[in-house]
Amino acid sequence: MPLSKPPLWDHHGDRDAKFTEFGGWDMPVEFDSIQTEHAAVREDAGIFDVSHMGQLHVTGPDATALMQRLTTNDVSQLEAGNSQYAAITDDDGIIIDDVIVYRLPDEAAGGDGDPTYLFVPNAGTDERTHERWVEYRNEWDLEATVDNRTDEYAMFAVQGPSAPILVDEASEESLSDQPRFSITAATVAGVECLAARTGYTGEDGFELLLPWEEAETVWEVFDCQPCGLGARDTLRLEAGFLLAGQEFDPESNPRTPYEAGIGFAVDLETDFVGRDALAAIDPDELEERLVGFELIDRGVPRHGYDITSSEGRVIGTVTSGTMSPTLGRPIGMGYVRSEFTEPGTTLQVIVRGQSKKARVEQPPFIDTV
């Protein structure tokens, strides 16, 4: 099956970007170097093409009820222009995906008075998520329209301490005072966009959603470092954010929100798919939990490496690891048995057959906004 391409695929190629397959998309992984791009975001600003992320619209009289039943957080608490982080779980409480749910501001909601939600599932999951929403809408006989608009939106993330200034300069509106986890309609480079004060790097910044055909106009207005998925991964790992397919996967690594450390996004007072299974779990009695760790010995932890106790007993598995560009130290995350999750606990990570000493740390590994 041919890979999907973002709207600026040719443009990125002209810039000599390197590409990689991710979630069925051919995406830029590196423009200059991961270290250069990572440093730009931590110290100044960078722009990412994240048009591979899914975008689904839900509206209608029962839109809130549908979103409430299919995501783990309390959607009814969202006012127009706000957003929240949530998980999508199956009947057993296993994470299928994690999403940001935006309740669109009135001026972008279609004007019929019904609440309109835009939510962003991970790359390559938009079609199955759309099918899930339609299936449950029909089963529960709810009046809501569900549209998959992944092919209509380009999506750029402008991230870093200077990002608010850059977005402000490019917009007809003043956006620098926009609160975190809010979304508003804006005109950027003369193009009508949605501007969300969210991100995946641990830094301040915006995610811009805009018409697919206007992608180059908006991309070109930002005079900052273009960044690929390689830097996005090192940045998100320093911030302690989950990556679908690594920290959770419903088939290869089934995890509940409690195991994955996102129990804060579960509201058991709401009635969602998986709620009863999660309510039956005592978070204090989990067999394994996700932890962060720093490798003390030389080496770089990688996905799939064994984690052992000091005595050599296998107690877990690395899910993500890297040499932190900001800290200059090898860091990672992984699931270990609960008795080994206390910060400061000594572990061993098996790197290319050799046992390397590590210490449990509570993510994030850096200060985040």
C-alpha positions as CSV (number, residue, x, y, z in Angstrom):
1,M,0.0,0.0,0.0
2,P,1.5,3.4,-1.0
3,L,2.4,5.7,1.8
4,S,0.4,8.9,2.4
5,K,2.3,12.1,1.9
6,P,2.0,15.5,3.7
7,P,1.1,18.5,1.6
8,L,4.6,19.8,1.7
9,W,6.3,16.5,0.8
10,D,7.9,18.0,-2.3
11,H,8.8,21.2,-0.5
12,H,10.6,19.2,2.3
13,G,12.4,17.2,-0.4
14,D,13.7,20.3,-2.0
15,R,15.1,21.3,1.4
16,D,17.0,17.9,1.4
17,A,15.0,16.5,4.3
18,K,15.4,12.8,5.1
19,F,12.2,10.9,5.2
20,T,10.9,7.9,7.2
21,E,7.7,5.8,7.2
22,F,5.5,6.6,10.3
23,G,1.9,5.4,10.7
24,G,1.5,4.9,7.0
25,W,2.9,8.3,6.1
26,D,6.2,9.3,4.4
27,M,7.3,12.0,6.8
28,P,10.4,14.2,7.2
29,V,12.5,12.7,10.1
30,E,15.5,15.2,9.9
31,F,16.2,18.4,8.0
32,D,19.7,19.2,9.4
33,S,20.5,17.1,12.4
34,I,18.5,15.9,15.4
35,Q,20.8,17.8,17.7
36,T,20.5,21.1,15.8
37,E,16.7,20.8,15.6
38,H,16.3,19.7,19.2
39,A,18.5,22.6,20.5
40,A,16.5,25.1,18.4
41,V,13.3,24.1,20.1
42,R,14.7,24.2,23.6
43,E,16.5,27.5,23.1
44,D,14.6,29.4,20.4
45,A,11.9,27.9,18.1
46,G,11.3,25.2,15.6
47,I,8.5,24.2,13.2
48,F,7.3,20.7,12.7
49,D,5.1,19.3,9.9
50,V,2.7,17.0,11.8
51,S,0.1,16.7,9.0
52,H,0.2,12.9,9.5
53,M,-1.9,13.3,12.7
54,G,-5.6,12.5,12.4
55,Q,-8.3,15.1,12.7
56,L,-11.9,14.1,13.3
57,H,-14.9,16.4,13.7
58,V,-17.9,15.5,15.8
59,T,-21.0,17.8,16.1
60,G,-24.7,17.6,16.6
61,P,-27.1,17.6,19.6
62,D,-25.5,14.4,21.0
63,A,-21.9,15.2,20.2
64,T,-21.0,15.7,23.9
65,A,-22.7,12.4,24.8
66,L,-20.8,10.5,22.0
67,M,-17.4,12.0,23.0
68,Q,-18.1,11.3,26.7
69,R,-18.7,7.6,26.1
70,L,-15.7,7.1,23.9
71,T,-13.0,9.0,25.8
72,T,-11.9,8.7,29.4
73,N,-11.9,12.3,30.5
74,D,-15.0,14.5,31.3
75,V,-15.8,16.2,28.0
76,S,-18.8,17.9,29.6
77,Q,-16.4,20.1,31.5
78,L,-15.0,21.6,28.3
79,E,-16.1,25.1,27.5
80,A,-16.0,26.4,23.9
81,G,-12.3,27.1,23.0
82,N,-10.8,24.6,25.6
83,S,-9.2,21.3,25.2
84,Q,-8.2,18.2,27.3
85,Y,-6.0,15.2,27.1
86,A,-7.8,11.8,27.2
87,A,-7.4,8.1,26.3
88,I,-9.6,5.9,24.2
89,T,-10.0,2.5,25.9
90,D,-11.6,-0.8,25.0
91,D,-14.0,-2.8,27.1
92,D,-11.1,-4.1,29.2
93,G,-9.8,-0.6,29.9
94,I,-6.8,-1.1,27.6
95,I,-5.5,2.0,25.8
96,I,-6.3,2.0,22.1
97,D,-5.1,5.5,21.6
98,D,-4.4,8.8,23.3
99,V,-5.9,12.1,22.0
100,I,-6.3,15.8,22.5
101,V,-10.0,16.8,22.4
102,Y,-10.7,20.4,21.4
103,R,-14.2,21.9,21.8
104,L,-14.1,24.4,19.0
105,P,-14.9,28.1,19.7
106,D,-18.3,29.3,18.6
107,E,-16.9,31.1,15.5
108,A,-15.4,27.9,14.2
109,A,-18.2,25.5,15.3
110,G,-20.5,25.9,12.3
111,G,-23.0,28.3,13.8
112,D,-25.9,25.9,14.4
113,G,-25.6,26.1,18.2
114,D,-24.5,22.5,18.7
115,P,-21.1,21.9,20.3
116,T,-18.4,20.9,17.9
117,Y,-15.4,18.8,18.8
118,L,-12.1,18.3,17.0
119,F,-10.0,15.5,18.3
120,V,-6.6,14.4,17.1
121,P,-5.8,10.6,17.1
122,N,-2.3,9.4,16.3
123,A,-1.0,8.9,12.8
124,G,-2.5,6.1,10.9
125,T,-5.4,5.5,13.3
126,D,-7.9,8.1,11.9
127,E,-9.8,5.6,9.7
128,R,-10.3,3.0,12.4
129,T,-11.2,5.7,14.9
130,H,-13.8,7.2,12.6
131,E,-15.3,3.7,12.2
132,R,-15.4,3.3,15.9
133,W,-17.2,6.6,16.5
134,V,-19.7,5.8,13.7
135,E,-20.3,2.3,15.0
136,Y,-21.0,3.4,18.5
137,R,-23.1,6.4,17.4
138,N,-25.4,4.1,15.5
139,E,-25.5,1.5,18.3
140,W,-26.4,4.1,20.9
141,D,-28.8,5.9,18.5
142,L,-27.1,9.3,19.1
143,E,-27.7,12.3,16.9
144,A,-24.1,13.3,15.9
145,T,-22.2,13.8,12.7
146,V,-18.7,12.3,12.6
147,D,-16.3,13.5,9.8
148,N,-12.8,12.3,9.2
149,R,-11.0,15.5,8.0
150,T,-7.4,14.2,8.1
151,D,-7.0,14.8,4.4
152,E,-8.4,18.4,4.7
153,Y,-6.1,19.8,7.4
154,A,-2.4,20.4,7.3
155,M,-1.0,20.7,10.8
156,F,2.1,22.5,12.0
157,A,3.6,22.7,15.4
158,V,5.6,25.9,16.2
159,Q,7.4,25.1,19.5
160,G,10.0,26.8,21.7
161,P,10.4,29.8,24.0
162,S,10.2,32.2,21.0
163,A,7.3,30.4,19.4
164,P,4.6,32.7,20.8
165,I,6.4,35.7,19.4
166,L,6.7,34.2,16.0
167,V,3.0,33.1,15.9
168,D,2.0,36.5,17.2
169,E,3.9,38.3,14.4
170,A,2.4,36.0,11.7
171,S,-1.2,36.4,12.9
172,E,-3.7,39.2,12.5
173,E,-4.8,38.5,16.1
174,S,-2.8,38.8,19.3
175,L,-2.3,35.2,20.4
176,S,0.6,35.4,22.9
177,D,-1.9,35.7,25.8
178,Q,-3.9,32.7,24.7
179,P,-4.0,30.2,27.7
180,R,-2.5,26.8,27.5
181,F,-4.9,24.1,26.3
182,S,-7.1,26.5,24.5
183,I,-8.0,26.8,20.8
184,T,-9.1,29.8,18.8
185,A,-9.8,30.9,15.2
186,A,-6.9,33.0,13.8
187,T,-5.6,34.4,10.5
188,V,-2.0,33.4,10.0
189,A,-0.2,34.6,6.9
190,G,-3.6,35.6,5.6
191,V,-4.9,32.1,6.0
192,E,-7.8,31.1,8.3
193,C,-6.5,28.7,10.8
194,L,-7.2,27.1,14.2
195,A,-4.5,28.0,16.7
196,A,-4.2,25.6,19.7
197,R,-1.8,26.4,22.6
198,T,-0.7,22.8,22.9
199,G,2.3,20.8,22.0
200,Y,4.4,17.6,22.3
201,T,7.8,19.0,23.2
202,G,7.5,20.3,26.7
203,E,8.0,23.8,25.4
204,D,5.6,26.6,24.9
205,G,4.1,27.0,21.5
206,F,1.2,26.4,19.2
207,E,-0.3,23.8,16.9
208,L,-1.8,25.3,13.8
209,L,-4.5,23.6,11.7
210,L,-5.1,25.0,8.3
211,P,-6.5,24.1,4.9
212,W,-4.3,21.5,3.1
213,E,-3.9,23.7,0.0
214,E,-2.6,26.6,2.1
215,A,0.2,24.7,3.7
216,E,3.2,26.3,2.0
217,T,1.9,29.9,2.6
218,V,1.7,29.3,6.3
219,W,4.9,27.2,6.6
220,E,7.0,29.8,4.7
221,V,6.0,32.7,7.0
222,F,7.9,31.2,10.0
223,D,11.6,32.0,9.9
224,C,12.8,29.3,12.3
225,Q,14.4,25.9,12.2
226,P,12.4,23.2,10.4
227,C,12.3,20.1,12.5
228,G,11.6,16.4,11.7
229,L,10.2,13.5,13.7
230,G,13.6,12.6,15.0
231,A,13.9,15.7,17.1
232,R,10.2,15.4,18.0
233,D,11.0,12.1,19.6
234,T,13.9,13.2,21.7
235,L,12.0,16.3,22.8
236,R,8.9,14.3,23.8
237,L,11.0,11.8,25.7
238,E,12.7,14.5,27.7
239,A,9.2,15.7,28.5
240,G,8.0,12.3,29.5
241,F,5.2,12.1,27.0
242,L,3.9,8.7,25.7
243,L,4.5,7.6,22.1
244,A,1.8,5.3,20.6
245,G,3.3,2.0,19.5
246,Q,6.0,2.2,22.1
247,E,4.6,3.1,25.6
248,F,1.3,1.4,24.6
249,D,-0.1,-0.7,21.9
250,P,-3.4,-2.6,22.2
251,E,-1.9,-5.7,20.5
252,S,1.9,-5.8,21.3
253,N,2.0,-3.9,24.6
254,P,-1.6,-3.7,26.1
255,R,-1.6,-1.2,29.0
256,T,-4.2,0.6,31.1
257,P,-4.0,4.3,31.7
258,Y,-2.9,3.6,35.3
259,E,0.0,1.4,34.2
260,A,1.0,4.1,31.6
261,G,0.9,6.9,34.2
262,I,-2.0,8.8,32.6
263,G,-4.6,8.0,35.3
264,F,-5.1,11.8,35.6
265,A,-6.9,11.6,32.2
266,V,-9.5,9.1,33.6
267,D,-12.7,10.3,35.2
268,L,-14.6,7.4,36.7
269,E,-17.6,9.6,37.3
270,T,-18.3,9.5,33.6
271,D,-19.7,6.4,31.7
272,F,-17.2,5.5,29.0
273,V,-16.2,2.3,27.3
274,G,-13.8,0.6,29.6
275,R,-14.9,2.5,32.7
276,D,-16.1,-0.6,34.6
277,A,-12.9,-2.5,34.0
278,L,-10.8,0.5,35.2
279,A,-13.0,1.0,38.2
280,A,-12.2,-2.5,39.3
281,I,-8.5,-1.8,39.3
282,D,-6.7,-0.7,42.5
283,P,-4.0,1.6,41.1
284,D,-2.0,0.8,44.3
285,E,-1.9,-2.9,43.4
286,L,-0.6,-2.8,39.8
287,E,2.0,-5.4,38.9
288,E,3.9,-3.1,36.6
289,R,4.2,0.6,36.0
290,L,5.9,2.9,33.5
291,V,8.9,4.6,35.0
292,G,11.6,7.0,33.7
293,F,15.3,6.2,34.3
294,E,18.7,7.6,33.7
295,L,21.5,5.2,32.6
296,I,24.4,5.8,34.9
297,D,26.9,3.6,32.9
298,R,27.9,4.4,29.4
299,G,25.4,3.3,26.7
300,V,22.1,4.2,25.1
301,P,18.9,2.4,26.1
302,R,16.6,1.4,23.2
303,H,13.1,0.1,22.8
304,G,12.8,-3.6,23.7
305,Y,15.9,-3.9,25.9
306,D,15.5,-5.9,29.1
307,I,15.5,-4.2,32.5
308,T,16.8,-6.4,35.3
309,S,17.2,-6.1,39.1
310,S,20.7,-5.8,40.5
311,E,20.6,-9.6,40.9
312,G,20.0,-10.0,37.2
313,R,16.3,-11.0,37.3
314,V,14.3,-9.6,34.4
315,I,11.8,-7.2,35.9
316,G,10.7,-5.1,32.8
317,T,11.3,-3.8,29.3
318,V,12.5,-0.5,27.9
319,T,9.9,1.3,25.8
320,S,11.8,4.4,24.7
321,G,15.4,5.5,25.1
322,T,17.9,8.1,23.8
323,M,20.9,10.1,24.6
324,S,19.2,13.3,25.8
325,P,20.5,16.2,23.7
326,T,19.6,18.7,26.5
327,L,21.0,16.8,29.4
328,G,23.8,15.0,27.7
329,R,22.8,11.8,29.6
330,P,21.2,8.6,28.4
331,I,17.5,8.5,29.5
332,G,14.6,6.2,28.9
333,M,11.2,4.9,30.0
334,G,10.0,1.4,30.5
335,Y,7.6,-0.8,32.4
336,V,9.0,-2.5,35.5
337,R,7.5,-4.4,38.4
338,S,5.9,-2.1,40.9
339,E,8.4,-2.8,43.7
340,F,11.1,-1.2,41.5
341,T,9.3,2.1,40.7
342,E,10.4,4.3,43.6
343,P,12.6,7.2,42.4
344,G,16.3,6.5,43.2
345,T,15.9,2.7,42.8
346,T,18.8,1.1,41.1
347,L,18.1,-1.0,38.0
348,Q,20.1,-2.6,35.3
349,V,19.5,-2.2,31.5
350,I,20.9,-4.8,29.2
351,V,22.5,-2.9,26.4
352,R,23.8,-5.1,23.6
353,G,24.3,-7.9,26.0
354,Q,26.0,-5.9,28.7
355,S,24.4,-5.0,32.0
356,K,24.4,-1.2,32.5
357,K,23.5,0.5,35.8
358,A,20.4,2.8,35.8
359,R,18.5,4.8,38.3
360,V,14.7,5.4,38.4
361,E,13.7,9.0,37.8
362,Q,10.2,10.6,37.7
363,P,9.6,12.2,34.3
364,P,9.7,14.8,33.0
365,F,13.5,14.8,32.8
366,I,13.5,18.6,32.1
367,D,11.4,21.6,33.2
368,T,8.3,21.9,31.1
369,V,5.6,24.5,30.6
